[in-house]
Amino acid sequence: MRNFKISPYSGDLIAKQRFDFRLLLEFEGKTTEIPIQGMVMKVDQEGLHGHFGAPQPFHQKKLMAFLTVWRMRR
């Protein structure tokens, strides 16, 4: 699992709540969407703290292909 923080945060999510989001990767005019599930760890004055897991295998392969192309062109 990977950790993240959203700051500032003023939404309705609460600790231990799961949520779905899409990671949008844009490179050379193409956008790739990777659906991921996250979980809120806590919400405090610093923002929303959470973690997310690896995408499903199909989307994980898309992400790896995207990163391979991105690295080659840097």
mmCIF file of the N, C-alpha and C atoms, coordinates in Angstrom:
data_MODEL
# 
_entry.id   MODEL 
# 
loop_
_atom_site.group_PDB 
_atom_site.id 
_atom_site.type_symbol 
_atom_site.label_atom_id 
_atom_site.label_alt_id 
_atom_site.label_comp_id 
_atom_site.label_asym_id 
_atom_site.label_entity_id 
_atom_site.label_seq_id 
_atom_site.pdbx_PDB_ins_code 
_atom_site.Cartn_x 
_atom_site.Cartn_y 
_atom_site.Cartn_z 
_atom_site.occupancy 
_atom_site.B_iso_or_equiv 
_atom_site.pdbx_formal_charge 
_atom_site.auth_seq_id 
_atom_site.auth_comp_id 
_atom_site.auth_asym_id 
_atom_site.auth_atom_id 
_atom_site.pdbx_PDB_model_num 
ATOM 1   N N  . MET A 1 1  ? 0.835   -1.184 0.000   1.00 0.00 ? 1  MET A N  1 
ATOM 2   C CA . MET A 1 1  ? 0.000   0.000  0.000   1.00 0.00 ? 1  MET A CA 1 
ATOM 3   C C  . MET A 1 1  ? 0.879   1.246  0.000   1.00 0.00 ? 1  MET A C  1 
ATOM 4   N N  . ARG A 1 2  ? 0.417   2.257  -0.684  1.00 0.00 ? 2  ARG A N  1 
ATOM 5   C CA . ARG A 1 2  ? 1.112   3.540  -0.771  1.00 0.00 ? 2  ARG A CA 1 
ATOM 6   C C  . ARG A 1 2  ? 0.314   4.590  0.003   1.00 0.00 ? 2  ARG A C  1 
ATOM 7   N N  . ASN A 1 3  ? 1.001   5.460  0.695   1.00 0.00 ? 3  ASN A N  1 
ATOM 8   C CA . ASN A 1 3  ? 0.354   6.511  1.473   1.00 0.00 ? 3  ASN A CA 1 
ATOM 9   C C  . ASN A 1 3  ? 0.265   7.799  0.664   1.00 0.00 ? 3  ASN A C  1 
ATOM 10  N N  . PHE A 1 4  ? -0.744  8.616  0.982   1.00 0.00 ? 4  PHE A N  1 
ATOM 11  C CA . PHE A 1 4  ? -0.890  9.918  0.356   1.00 0.00 ? 4  PHE A CA 1 
ATOM 12  C C  . PHE A 1 4  ? -1.573  10.870 1.329   1.00 0.00 ? 4  PHE A C  1 
ATOM 13  N N  . LYS A 1 5  ? -1.488  12.161 1.021   1.00 0.00 ? 5  LYS A N  1 
ATOM 14  C CA . LYS A 1 5  ? -2.176  13.181 1.806   1.00 0.00 ? 5  LYS A CA 1 
ATOM 15  C C  . LYS A 1 5  ? -2.785  14.185 0.845   1.00 0.00 ? 5  LYS A C  1 
ATOM 16  N N  . ILE A 1 6  ? -4.031  14.576 1.101   1.00 0.00 ? 6  ILE A N  1 
ATOM 17  C CA . ILE A 1 6  ? -4.705  15.613 0.343   1.00 0.00 ? 6  ILE A CA 1 
ATOM 18  C C  . ILE A 1 6  ? -4.872  16.798 1.285   1.00 0.00 ? 6  ILE A C  1 
ATOM 19  N N  . SER A 1 7  ? -4.285  17.925 0.912   1.00 0.00 ? 7  SER A N  1 
ATOM 20  C CA . SER A 1 7  ? -4.341  19.084 1.787   1.00 0.00 ? 7  SER A CA 1 
ATOM 21  C C  . SER A 1 7  ? -4.445  20.344 0.945   1.00 0.00 ? 7  SER A C  1 
ATOM 22  N N  . PRO A 1 8  ? -5.361  21.210 1.205   1.00 0.00 ? 8  PRO A N  1 
ATOM 23  C CA . PRO A 1 8  ? -6.411  21.112 2.209   1.00 0.00 ? 8  PRO A CA 1 
ATOM 24  C C  . PRO A 1 8  ? -7.507  20.147 1.758   1.00 0.00 ? 8  PRO A C  1 
ATOM 25  N N  . TYR A 1 9  ? -8.289  19.659 2.707   1.00 0.00 ? 9  TYR A N  1 
ATOM 26  C CA . TYR A 1 9  ? -9.381  18.740 2.399   1.00 0.00 ? 9  TYR A CA 1 
ATOM 27  C C  . TYR A 1 9  ? -10.619 19.179 3.157   1.00 0.00 ? 9  TYR A C  1 
ATOM 28  N N  . SER A 1 10 ? -11.768 19.240 2.471   1.00 0.00 ? 10 SER A N  1 
ATOM 29  C CA . SER A 1 10 ? -13.018 19.646 3.115   1.00 0.00 ? 10 SER A CA 1 
ATOM 30  C C  . SER A 1 10 ? -14.184 18.771 2.660   1.00 0.00 ? 10 SER A C  1 
ATOM 31  N N  . GLY A 1 11 ? -13.910 17.517 2.310   1.00 0.00 ? 11 GLY A N  1 
ATOM 32  C CA . GLY A 1 11 ? -14.956 16.628 1.817   1.00 0.00 ? 11 GLY A CA 1 
ATOM 33  C C  . GLY A 1 11 ? -15.652 15.846 2.907   1.00 0.00 ? 11 GLY A C  1 
ATOM 34  N N  . ASP A 1 12 ? -16.397 14.814 2.501   1.00 0.00 ? 12 ASP A N  1 
ATOM 35  C CA . ASP A 1 12 ? -17.226 14.031 3.409   1.00 0.00 ? 12 ASP A CA 1 
ATOM 36  C C  . ASP A 1 12 ? -16.623 12.690 3.813   1.00 0.00 ? 12 ASP A C  1 
ATOM 37  N N  . LEU A 1 13 ? -15.475 12.321 3.291   1.00 0.00 ? 13 LEU A N  1 
ATOM 38  C CA . LEU A 1 13 ? -14.889 11.019 3.619   1.00 0.00 ? 13 LEU A CA 1 
ATOM 39  C C  . LEU A 1 13 ? -14.451 10.985 5.079   1.00 0.00 ? 13 LEU A C  1 
ATOM 40  N N  . ILE A 1 14 ? -14.560 9.795  5.686   1.00 0.00 ? 14 ILE A N  1 
ATOM 41  C CA . ILE A 1 14 ? -14.176 9.627  7.089   1.00 0.00 ? 14 ILE A CA 1 
ATOM 42  C C  . ILE A 1 14 ? -13.213 8.447  7.223   1.00 0.00 ? 14 ILE A C  1 
ATOM 43  N N  . ALA A 1 15 ? -12.579 8.339  8.373   1.00 0.00 ? 15 ALA A N  1 
ATOM 44  C CA . ALA A 1 15 ? -11.609 7.278  8.626   1.00 0.00 ? 15 ALA A CA 1 
ATOM 45  C C  . ALA A 1 15 ? -12.213 5.899  8.363   1.00 0.00 ? 15 ALA A C  1 
ATOM 46  N N  . LYS A 1 16 ? -11.416 5.018  7.780   1.00 0.00 ? 16 LYS A N  1 
ATOM 47  C CA . LYS A 1 16 ? -11.753 3.637  7.437   1.00 0.00 ? 16 LYS A CA 1 
ATOM 48  C C  . LYS A 1 16 ? -12.724 3.506  6.267   1.00 0.00 ? 16 LYS A C  1 
ATOM 49  N N  . GLN A 1 17 ? -13.063 4.599  5.636   1.00 0.00 ? 17 GLN A N  1 
ATOM 50  C CA . GLN A 1 17 ? -13.952 4.556  4.471   1.00 0.00 ? 17 GLN A CA 1 
ATOM 51  C C  . GLN A 1 17 ? -13.141 4.258  3.221   1.00 0.00 ? 17 GLN A C  1 
ATOM 52  N N  . ARG A 1 18 ? -13.640 3.338  2.417   1.00 0.00 ? 18 ARG A N  1 
ATOM 53  C CA . ARG A 1 18 ? -13.005 3.008  1.144   1.00 0.00 ? 18 ARG A CA 1 
ATOM 54  C C  . ARG A 1 18 ? -13.625 3.884  0.057   1.00 0.00 ? 18 ARG A C  1 
ATOM 55  N N  . PHE A 1 19 ? -12.815 4.195  -0.938  1.00 0.00 ? 19 PHE A N  1 
ATOM 56  C CA . PHE A 1 19 ? -13.310 4.995  -2.056  1.00 0.00 ? 19 PHE A CA 1 
ATOM 57  C C  . PHE A 1 19 ? -12.536 4.617  -3.314  1.00 0.00 ? 19 PHE A C  1 
ATOM 58  N N  . ASP A 1 20 ? -13.169 4.844  -4.442  1.00 0.00 ? 20 ASP A N  1 
ATOM 59  C CA . ASP A 1 20 ? -12.553 4.578  -5.737  1.00 0.00 ? 20 ASP A CA 1 
ATOM 60  C C  . ASP A 1 20 ? -12.124 5.901  -6.351  1.00 0.00 ? 20 ASP A C  1 
ATOM 61  N N  . PHE A 1 21 ? -10.990 5.876  -7.041  1.00 0.00 ? 21 PHE A N  1 
ATOM 62  C CA . PHE A 1 21 ? -10.549 7.048  -7.785  1.00 0.00 ? 21 PHE A CA 1 
ATOM 63  C C  . PHE A 1 21 ? -9.814  6.598  -9.030  1.00 0.00 ? 21 PHE A C  1 
ATOM 64  N N  . ARG A 1 22 ? -9.567  7.522  -9.911  1.00 0.00 ? 22 ARG A N  1 
ATOM 65  C CA . ARG A 1 22 ? -8.862  7.222  -11.158 1.00 0.00 ? 22 ARG A CA 1 
ATOM 66  C C  . ARG A 1 22 ? -7.593  8.054  -11.207 1.00 0.00 ? 22 ARG A C  1 
ATOM 67  N N  . LEU A 1 23 ? -6.494  7.375  -11.441 1.00 0.00 ? 23 LEU A N  1 
ATOM 68  C CA . LEU A 1 23 ? -5.211  8.022  -11.651 1.00 0.00 ? 23 LEU A CA 1 
ATOM 69  C C  . LEU A 1 23 ? -5.147  8.372  -13.133 1.00 0.00 ? 23 LEU A C  1 
ATOM 70  N N  . LEU A 1 24 ? -5.007  9.656  -13.447 1.00 0.00 ? 24 LEU A N  1 
ATOM 71  C CA . LEU A 1 24 ? -4.952  10.105 -14.833 1.00 0.00 ? 24 LEU A CA 1 
ATOM 72  C C  . LEU A 1 24 ? -3.507  10.440 -15.174 1.00 0.00 ? 24 LEU A C  1 
ATOM 73  N N  . LEU A 1 25 ? -2.969  9.750  -16.165 1.00 0.00 ? 25 LEU A N  1 
ATOM 74  C CA . LEU A 1 25 ? -1.601  9.964  -16.611 1.00 0.00 ? 25 LEU A CA 1 
ATOM 75  C C  . LEU A 1 25 ? -1.639  10.522 -18.021 1.00 0.00 ? 25 LEU A C  1 
ATOM 76  N N  . GLU A 1 26 ? -1.028  11.678 -18.203 1.00 0.00 ? 26 GLU A N  1 
ATOM 77  C CA . GLU A 1 26 ? -1.013  12.295 -19.524 1.00 0.00 ? 26 GLU A CA 1 
ATOM 78  C C  . GLU A 1 26 ? 0.422   12.396 -20.011 1.00 0.00 ? 26 GLU A C  1 
ATOM 79  N N  . PHE A 1 27 ? 0.624   11.950 -21.249 1.00 0.00 ? 27 PHE A N  1 
ATOM 80  C CA . PHE A 1 27 ? 1.950   11.976 -21.844 1.00 0.00 ? 27 PHE A CA 1 
ATOM 81  C C  . PHE A 1 27 ? 1.815   12.102 -23.336 1.00 0.00 ? 27 PHE A C  1 
ATOM 82  N N  . GLU A 1 28 ? 2.434   13.116 -23.896 1.00 0.00 ? 28 GLU A N  1 
ATOM 83  C CA . GLU A 1 28 ? 2.425   13.363 -25.337 1.00 0.00 ? 28 GLU A CA 1 
ATOM 84  C C  . GLU A 1 28 ? 1.013   13.355 -25.920 1.00 0.00 ? 28 GLU A C  1 
ATOM 85  N N  . GLY A 1 29 ? 0.111   14.047 -25.237 1.00 0.00 ? 29 GLY A N  1 
ATOM 86  C CA . GLY A 1 29 ? -1.248  14.187 -25.737 1.00 0.00 ? 29 GLY A CA 1 
ATOM 87  C C  . GLY A 1 29 ? -2.169  13.000 -25.497 1.00 0.00 ? 29 GLY A C  1 
ATOM 88  N N  . LYS A 1 30 ? -1.668  11.928 -24.903 1.00 0.00 ? 30 LYS A N  1 
ATOM 89  C CA . LYS A 1 30 ? -2.509  10.756 -24.608 1.00 0.00 ? 30 LYS A CA 1 
ATOM 90  C C  . LYS A 1 30 ? -2.747  10.687 -23.107 1.00 0.00 ? 30 LYS A C  1 
ATOM 91  N N  . THR A 1 31 ? -3.978  10.371 -22.729 1.00 0.00 ? 31 THR A N  1 
ATOM 92  C CA . THR A 1 31 ? -4.325  10.213 -21.327 1.00 0.00 ? 31 THR A CA 1 
ATOM 93  C C  . THR A 1 31 ? -4.672  8.761  -21.058 1.00 0.00 ? 31 THR A C  1 
ATOM 94  N N  . THR A 1 32 ? -4.088  8.219  -20.001 1.00 0.00 ? 32 THR A N  1 
ATOM 95  C CA . THR A 1 32 ? -4.370  6.855  -19.566 1.00 0.00 ? 32 THR A CA 1 
ATOM 96  C C  . THR A 1 32 ? -5.030  6.935  -18.194 1.00 0.00 ? 32 THR A C  1 
ATOM 97  N N  . GLU A 1 33 ? -6.149  6.221  -18.031 1.00 0.00 ? 33 GLU A N  1 
ATOM 98  C CA . GLU A 1 33 ? -6.857  6.193  -16.751 1.00 0.00 ? 33 GLU A CA 1 
ATOM 99  C C  . GLU A 1 33 ? -6.610  4.850  -16.067 1.00 0.00 ? 33 GLU A C  1 
ATOM 100 N N  . ILE A 1 34 ? -6.236  4.914  -14.790 1.00 0.00 ? 34 ILE A N  1 
ATOM 101 C CA . ILE A 1 34 ? -6.004  3.706  -14.007 1.00 0.00 ? 34 ILE A CA 1 
ATOM 102 C C  . ILE A 1 34 ? -6.932  3.749  -12.791 1.00 0.00 ? 34 ILE A C  1 
ATOM 103 N N  . PRO A 1 35 ? -7.970  2.891  -12.730 1.00 0.00 ? 35 PRO A N  1 
ATOM 104 C CA . PRO A 1 35 ? -8.849  2.880  -11.560 1.00 0.00 ? 35 PRO A CA 1 
ATOM 105 C C  . PRO A 1 35 ? -8.140  2.230  -10.366 1.00 0.00 ? 35 PRO A C  1 
ATOM 106 N N  . ILE A 1 36 ? -8.271  2.863  -9.208  1.00 0.00 ? 36 ILE A N  1 
ATOM 107 C CA . ILE A 1 36 ? -7.597  2.397  -7.995  1.00 0.00 ? 36 ILE A CA 1 
ATOM 108 C C  . ILE A 1 36 ? -8.552  2.553  -6.825  1.00 0.00 ? 36 ILE A C  1 
ATOM 109 N N  . GLN A 1 37 ? -8.390  1.722  -5.805  1.00 0.00 ? 37 GLN A N  1 
ATOM 110 C CA . GLN A 1 37 ? -9.185  1.840  -4.585  1.00 0.00 ? 37 GLN A CA 1 
ATOM 111 C C  . GLN A 1 37 ? -8.308  2.359  -3.458  1.00 0.00 ? 37 GLN A C  1 
ATOM 112 N N  . GLY A 1 38 ? -8.829  3.318  -2.714  1.00 0.00 ? 38 GLY A N  1 
ATOM 113 C CA . GLY A 1 38 ? -8.109  3.888  -1.587  1.00 0.00 ? 38 GLY A CA 1 
ATOM 114 C C  . GLY A 1 38 ? -8.874  3.696  -0.296  1.00 0.00 ? 38 GLY A C  1 
ATOM 115 N N  . MET A 1 39 ? -8.212  3.986  0.820   1.00 0.00 ? 39 MET A N  1 
ATOM 116 C CA . MET A 1 39 ? -8.858  3.950  2.129   1.00 0.00 ? 39 MET A CA 1 
ATOM 117 C C  . MET A 1 39 ? -8.380  5.141  2.944   1.00 0.00 ? 39 MET A C  1 
ATOM 118 N N  . VAL A 1 40 ? -9.325  5.828  3.582   1.00 0.00 ? 40 VAL A N  1 
ATOM 119 C CA . VAL A 1 40 ? -8.997  6.959  4.442   1.00 0.00 ? 40 VAL A CA 1 
ATOM 120 C C  . VAL A 1 40 ? -8.446  6.420  5.758   1.00 0.00 ? 40 VAL A C  1 
ATOM 121 N N  . MET A 1 41 ? -7.301  6.929  6.159   1.00 0.00 ? 41 MET A N  1 
ATOM 122 C CA . MET A 1 41 ? -6.733  6.550  7.455   1.00 0.00 ? 41 MET A CA 1 
ATOM 123 C C  . MET A 1 41 ? -7.190  7.521  8.535   1.00 0.00 ? 41 MET A C  1 
ATOM 124 N N  . LYS A 1 42 ? -7.130  8.818  8.228   1.00 0.00 ? 42 LYS A N  1 
ATOM 125 C CA . LYS A 1 42 ? -7.639  9.824  9.163   1.00 0.00 ? 42 LYS A CA 1 
ATOM 126 C C  . LYS A 1 42 ? -7.844  11.124 8.419   1.00 0.00 ? 42 LYS A C  1 
ATOM 127 N N  . VAL A 1 43 ? -8.684  11.974 8.998   1.00 0.00 ? 43 VAL A N  1 
ATOM 128 C CA . VAL A 1 43 ? -8.892  13.332 8.505   1.00 0.00 ? 43 VAL A CA 1 
ATOM 129 C C  . VAL A 1 43 ? -8.647  14.249 9.694   1.00 0.00 ? 43 VAL A C  1 
ATOM 130 N N  . ASP A 1 44 ? -7.721  15.185 9.538   1.00 0.00 ? 44 ASP A N  1 
ATOM 131 C CA . ASP A 1 44 ? -7.415  16.123 10.613  1.00 0.00 ? 44 ASP A CA 1 
ATOM 132 C C  . ASP A 1 44 ? -7.161  17.507 10.031  1.00 0.00 ? 44 ASP A C  1 
ATOM 133 N N  . GLN A 1 45 ? -6.656  18.417 10.851  1.00 0.00 ? 45 GLN A N  1 
ATOM 134 C CA . GLN A 1 45 ? -6.422  19.795 10.397  1.00 0.00 ? 45 GLN A CA 1 
ATOM 135 C C  . GLN A 1 45 ? -5.385  19.868 9.274   1.00 0.00 ? 45 GLN A C  1 
ATOM 136 N N  . GLU A 1 46 ? -4.555  18.852 9.118   1.00 0.00 ? 46 GLU A N  1 
ATOM 137 C CA . GLU A 1 46 ? -3.565  18.833 8.047   1.00 0.00 ? 46 GLU A CA 1 
ATOM 138 C C  . GLU A 1 46 ? -4.148  18.335 6.725   1.00 0.00 ? 46 GLU A C  1 
ATOM 139 N N  . GLY A 1 47 ? -5.297  17.680 6.758   1.00 0.00 ? 47 GLY A N  1 
ATOM 140 C CA . GLY A 1 47 ? -5.930  17.174 5.546   1.00 0.00 ? 47 GLY A CA 1 
ATOM 141 C C  . GLY A 1 47 ? -6.382  15.738 5.688   1.00 0.00 ? 47 GLY A C  1 
ATOM 142 N N  . LEU A 1 48 ? -6.583  15.078 4.551   1.00 0.00 ? 48 LEU A N  1 
ATOM 143 C CA . LEU A 1 48 ? -6.987  13.677 4.510   1.00 0.00 ? 48 LEU A CA 1 
ATOM 144 C C  . LEU A 1 48 ? -5.723  12.833 4.317   1.00 0.00 ? 48 LEU A C  1 
ATOM 145 N N  . HIS A 1 49 ? -5.555  11.844 5.169   1.00 0.00 ? 49 HIS A N  1 
ATOM 146 C CA . HIS A 1 49 ? -4.430  10.913 5.074   1.00 0.00 ? 49 HIS A CA 1 
ATOM 147 C C  . HIS A 1 49 ? -5.014  9.559  4.694   1.00 0.00 ? 49 HIS A C  1 
ATOM 148 N N  . GLY A 1 50 ? -4.438  8.922  3.714   1.00 0.00 ? 50 GLY A N  1 
ATOM 149 C CA . GLY A 1 50 ? -4.969  7.642  3.288   1.00 0.00 ? 50 GLY A CA 1 
ATOM 150 C C  . GLY A 1 50 ? -3.902  6.778  2.648   1.00 0.00 ? 50 GLY A C  1 
ATOM 151 N N  . HIS A 1 51 ? -4.328  5.629  2.177   1.00 0.00 ? 51 HIS A N  1 
ATOM 152 C CA . HIS A 1 51 ? -3.430  4.780  1.407   1.00 0.00 ? 51 HIS A CA 1 
ATOM 153 C C  . HIS A 1 51 ? -4.225  4.116  0.287   1.00 0.00 ? 51 HIS A C  1 
ATOM 154 N N  . PHE A 1 52 ? -3.490  3.669  -0.717  1.00 0.00 ? 52 PHE A N  1 
ATOM 155 C CA . PHE A 1 52 ? -4.133  3.004  -1.840  1.00 0.00 ? 52 PHE A CA 1 
ATOM 156 C C  . PHE A 1 52 ? -3.343  1.766  -2.204  1.00 0.00 ? 52 PHE A C  1 
ATOM 157 N N  . GLY A 1 53 ? -4.042  0.814  -2.782  1.00 0.00 ? 53 GLY A N  1 
ATOM 158 C CA . GLY A 1 53 ? -3.421  -0.443 -3.176  1.00 0.00 ? 53 GLY A CA 1 
ATOM 159 C C  . GLY A 1 53 ? -3.046  -0.452 -4.639  1.00 0.00 ? 53 GLY A C  1 
ATOM 160 N N  . ALA A 1 54 ? -2.482  -1.547 -5.058  1.00 0.00 ? 54 ALA A N  1 
ATOM 161 C CA . ALA A 1 54 ? -2.103  -1.717 -6.458  1.00 0.00 ? 54 ALA A CA 1 
ATOM 162 C C  . ALA A 1 54 ? -3.362  -1.845 -7.311  1.00 0.00 ? 54 ALA A C  1 
ATOM 163 N N  . PRO A 1 55 ? -3.304  -1.360 -8.531  1.00 0.00 ? 55 PRO A N  1 
ATOM 164 C CA . PRO A 1 55 ? -4.446  -1.545 -9.437  1.00 0.00 ? 55 PRO A CA 1 
ATOM 165 C C  . PRO A 1 55 ? -4.615  -3.019 -9.807  1.00 0.00 ? 55 PRO A C  1 
ATOM 166 N N  . GLN A 1 56 ? -5.762  -3.350 -10.365 1.00 0.00 ? 56 GLN A N  1 
ATOM 167 C CA . GLN A 1 56 ? -6.020  -4.706 -10.842 1.00 0.00 ? 56 GLN A CA 1 
ATOM 168 C C  . GLN A 1 56 ? -4.967  -5.078 -11.891 1.00 0.00 ? 56 GLN A C  1 
ATOM 169 N N  . PRO A 1 57 ? -4.675  -6.376 -12.063 1.00 0.00 ? 57 PRO A N  1 
ATOM 170 C CA . PRO A 1 57 ? -3.603  -6.797 -12.973 1.00 0.00 ? 57 PRO A CA 1 
ATOM 171 C C  . PRO A 1 57 ? -3.664  -6.195 -14.377 1.00 0.00 ? 57 PRO A C  1 
ATOM 172 N N  . PHE A 1 58 ? -4.839  -6.140 -14.988 1.00 0.00 ? 58 PHE A N  1 
ATOM 173 C CA . PHE A 1 58 ? -4.955  -5.555 -16.325 1.00 0.00 ? 58 PHE A CA 1 
ATOM 174 C C  . PHE A 1 58 ? -4.476  -4.106 -16.327 1.00 0.00 ? 58 PHE A C  1 
ATOM 175 N N  . HIS A 1 59 ? -4.932  -3.335 -15.344 1.00 0.00 ? 59 HIS A N  1 
ATOM 176 C CA . HIS A 1 59 ? -4.566  -1.923 -15.265 1.00 0.00 ? 59 HIS A CA 1 
ATOM 177 C C  . HIS A 1 59 ? -3.122  -1.753 -14.804 1.00 0.00 ? 59 HIS A C  1 
ATOM 178 N N  . GLN A 1 60 ? -2.638  -2.687 -14.026 1.00 0.00 ? 60 GLN A N  1 
ATOM 179 C CA . GLN A 1 60 ? -1.244  -2.649 -13.611 1.00 0.00 ? 60 GLN A CA 1 
ATOM 180 C C  . GLN A 1 60 ? -0.328  -2.794 -14.835 1.00 0.00 ? 60 GLN A C  1 
ATOM 181 N N  . LYS A 1 61 ? -0.707  -3.653 -15.764 1.00 0.00 ? 61 LYS A N  1 
ATOM 182 C CA . LYS A 1 61 ? 0.065   -3.820 -17.002 1.00 0.00 ? 61 LYS A CA 1 
ATOM 183 C C  . LYS A 1 61 ? 0.032   -2.539 -17.829 1.00 0.00 ? 61 LYS A C  1 
ATOM 184 N N  . LYS A 1 62 ? -1.140  -1.874 -17.898 1.00 0.00 ? 62 LYS A N  1 
ATOM 185 C CA . LYS A 1 62 ? -1.244  -0.605 -18.616 1.00 0.00 ? 62 LYS A CA 1 
ATOM 186 C C  . LYS A 1 62 ? -0.337  0.442  -17.975 1.00 0.00 ? 62 LYS A C  1 
ATOM 187 N N  . LEU A 1 63 ? -0.320  0.482  -16.652 1.00 0.00 ? 63 LEU A N  1 
ATOM 188 C CA . LEU A 1 63 ? 0.517   1.436  -15.942 1.00 0.00 ? 63 LEU A CA 1 
ATOM 189 C C  . LEU A 1 63 ? 1.997   1.171  -16.215 1.00 0.00 ? 63 LEU A C  1 
ATOM 190 N N  . MET A 1 64 ? 2.400   -0.079 -16.182 1.00 0.00 ? 64 MET A N  1 
ATOM 191 C CA . MET A 1 64 ? 3.800   -0.424 -16.435 1.00 0.00 ? 64 MET A CA 1 
ATOM 192 C C  . MET A 1 64 ? 4.197   -0.079 -17.869 1.00 0.00 ? 64 MET A C  1 
ATOM 193 N N  . ALA A 1 65 ? 3.312   -0.316 -18.827 1.00 0.00 ? 65 ALA A N  1 
ATOM 194 C CA . ALA A 1 65 ? 3.598   0.031  -20.222 1.00 0.00 ? 65 ALA A CA 1 
ATOM 195 C C  . ALA A 1 65 ? 3.743   1.543  -20.362 1.00 0.00 ? 65 ALA A C  1 
ATOM 196 N N  . PHE A 1 66 ? 2.865   2.288  -19.722 1.00 0.00 ? 66 PHE A N  1 
ATOM 197 C CA . PHE A 1 66 ? 2.928   3.743  -19.748 1.00 0.00 ? 66 PHE A CA 1 
ATOM 198 C C  . PHE A 1 66 ? 4.254   4.227  -19.170 1.00 0.00 ? 66 PHE A C  1 
ATOM 199 N N  . LEU A 1 67 ? 4.636   3.701  -18.015 1.00 0.00 ? 67 LEU A N  1 
ATOM 200 C CA . LEU A 1 67 ? 5.884   4.126  -17.369 1.00 0.00 ? 67 LEU A CA 1 
ATOM 201 C C  . LEU A 1 67 ? 7.112   3.757  -18.192 1.00 0.00 ? 67 LEU A C  1 
ATOM 202 N N  . THR A 1 68 ? 7.068   2.619  -18.868 1.00 0.00 ? 68 THR A N  1 
ATOM 203 C CA . THR A 1 68 ? 8.188   2.209  -19.723 1.00 0.00 ? 68 THR A CA 1 
ATOM 204 C C  . THR A 1 68 ? 8.385   3.219  -20.852 1.00 0.00 ? 68 THR A C  1 
ATOM 205 N N  . VAL A 1 69 ? 7.309   3.586  -21.526 1.00 0.00 ? 69 VAL A N  1 
ATOM 206 C CA . VAL A 1 69 ? 7.394   4.567  -22.615 1.00 0.00 ? 69 VAL A CA 1 
ATOM 207 C C  . VAL A 1 69 ? 7.856   5.914  -22.067 1.00 0.00 ? 69 VAL A C  1 
ATOM 208 N N  . TRP A 1 70 ? 7.291   6.320  -20.935 1.00 0.00 ? 70 TRP A N  1 
ATOM 209 C CA . TRP A 1 70 ? 7.648   7.608  -20.330 1.00 0.00 ? 70 TRP A CA 1 
ATOM 210 C C  . TRP A 1 70 ? 9.138   7.666  -20.005 1.00 0.00 ? 70 TRP A C  1 
ATOM 211 N N  . ARG A 1 71 ? 9.674   6.594  -19.419 1.00 0.00 ? 71 ARG A N  1 
ATOM 212 C CA . ARG A 1 71 ? 11.098  6.559  -19.062 1.00 0.00 ? 71 ARG A CA 1 
ATOM 213 C C  . ARG A 1 71 ? 11.991  6.617  -20.296 1.00 0.00 ? 71 ARG A C  1 
ATOM 214 N N  . MET A 1 72 ? 11.590  5.925  -21.354 1.00 0.00 ? 72 MET A N  1 
ATOM 215 C CA . MET A 1 72 ? 12.399  5.880  -22.577 1.00 0.00 ? 72 MET A CA 1 
ATOM 216 C C  . MET A 1 72 ? 12.483  7.257  -23.231 1.00 0.00 ? 72 MET A C  1 
ATOM 217 N N  . ARG A 1 73 ? 11.475  8.078  -23.071 1.00 0.00 ? 73 ARG A N  1 
ATOM 218 C CA . ARG A 1 73 ? 11.431  9.368  -23.760 1.00 0.00 ? 73 ARG A CA 1 
ATOM 219 C C  . ARG A 1 73 ? 11.909  10.535 -22.895 1.00 0.00 ? 73 ARG A C  1 
ATOM 220 N N  . ARG A 1 74 ? 12.329  10.258 -21.699 1.00 0.00 ? 74 ARG A N  1 
ATOM 221 C CA . ARG A 1 74 ? 12.825  11.330 -20.816 1.00 0.00 ? 74 ARG A CA 1 
ATOM 222 C C  . ARG A 1 74 ? 14.234  11.699 -21.137 1.00 0.00 ? 74 ARG A C  1 
# 
